[in-house]
Amino acid sequence: MSKTANLPKVTIITVTYNAEATLERTLQSVAALDYAPLEYLLIDGGSSDGTLALLQAYEAVIDHWVSEPDEGLYDAMNKGMALASGDYLWFLNAGDEAAAPDVLQRVFAQDVGADIYYGDTLIVDGAGQVVGPRRLQPPDRLSWRDFRRGMLVSHQALIVARRLAGPYDLSYRFSADYDWALRLLRKSKHTVNTHLVLARFLDGGLTKQNILPGLRERFAIMNKNYGYFTTLFNHIGITCKFLVFWIKNRRF
């Protein structure tokens, strides 16, 4: 029997727009993965730089790609999910990388059939150099209630069952990933901490570039899920931890 016979199929989705400067790192990372039941989808928003030339150069790695105008990052991610055929979904966007070629083998060697697998991430800069870990660290056990303290696990460190995943809510322009992950955690009956660094992700994403409107959206999402006073109280702790981290590391 093949050693991959019982492994689930994983669909990796990469969303791009004018990502010529960062995309190749992601393409090379996916190409290096030592995991056979893999589908790779790339959703481009109609790039006008050299992104399409890269897609054509890596067509042997990409199972399907599309380049057309969209309504933004989360709309493109929804398109990717609609095209996916894997048992699990993993979002690695332009500039993001899998932590190691054997990372998926190591994930599913631990437990097969979970609703959600999660782990940690490392931040990298534009040159691909590691900056350090995220400010928020994943807890040993994760439930939807833990997100009262913020998005403790980044979307690059979530590998989720496709049967569980609904679309991103496009009414949120900057924090739809937080809302999406929270909804998945509410539905999950079997969430596994892999105790692995799953990905390296490029610093300076959409939410970080729009920090204030992103925070307003996140507060609204928390309010909807946890109530106003709980959300307000937890933001005191979130703010204090943010300030301590910024003073020590001069980054967030």
Summary of the structure (lengths in Angstrom):
residues: 252
radius of gyration: 17.6
end to end distance: 47.5
largest distance: 55.8
contacts: 787
relative contact order: 0.15
helix: 40%
strand: 21%
